[in-house]
Amino acid sequence: MSRAFRPFLVLAMSALAASCRGSPTTLSITTLPRALTAGEQQLVAADNRFAFRLFREIARREAADRNLFISPLSVGMALGMTVNGASGATRDSMLRALELTGLSMDEVNRGYRGVIDLLRGLDPAVAFTLANSIWYRTGITVGQTFLDDTRTYFDADVRALDFASPAPARYFFGDGVTVVDLPYGGRAWSMTIVLPQTAADIDSLVAGLTQDRWDGWMAALDTGGIIVTMPKFTLRYDLEMTSVLSALGMREAFCGPWPTDFSRLYPLGGVCITKVRHKTFVDVYEEGTEAAAVTSVEVGAPSASPVRVVVDRPFLVAIRERLTGAVLFLGRVMNPPAG
């Protein structure tokens, strides 16, 4: 018997936006306000490994000629909040998919807390906005520890609801690619472009994208006289990520014919992730770049398979006021359109 899943409990959402304007100023940001802790370094490395795996998996599924633009940080942070509500095998599968195996939940949470604090206000010329939130239906009992952790470590807004022309650039030629790094503001932020040798090489470039290869390119970036000509472009991207994340190893966290354990989120049990949706936007223009992303994780409970009714034959139709029972309109449709 098939089952349908009703998202009613929680929407874990991570939305971020960055607005980068203006040429680099005399301000040059070359170091963080403080050094990354070992845990923060591990978290960033894990997030990046997840980013490239996620990107490869989505690219593999998309049409070869479709633009693709995602925010791995938004996805990782939304799921990072959600995994705080999981236990047992469910938590393990999510941590594996997120490349966080080997880190305790305390290390994960403190790592995100530190990274969030460092990114905010890092460059006065770059407006970085992060908004994490947990929404749940009024009357639902949600685990208090889960809510406390998302507030403490992710700055989540928890609420019950009634349901600049960049220059001089850095660059690298080699390894079959041309890499150009275009800085913004005080140079703490940048947009990195990776060009394959030919248009036909883009598929193999994406398929071979790994953390180690990326790190090699970033370490090899050099400064010098270079003129970069690139088009203005706007991208909008929308993806339901259940199948992608399942392929990355998180299947057991989604609703299905297997047990899930989100008891730290919803102590009464019986809930699972019903949907993960990701939307992004980027606008690159002469004066700078604006980008935004939102990732939502919906958690709900299985429900009975809905009854399907197809209106494919003549029928009567009425418009009525329910409380009084008064029928305002009444009609007969003899030739309903197909579909």
Order of alpha helices (4+ residues) and beta strands (2+ residues): beta-alpha-alpha-alpha-alpha-beta-alpha-beta-beta-beta-beta-alpha-alpha-beta-beta-alpha-beta-beta-beta-beta
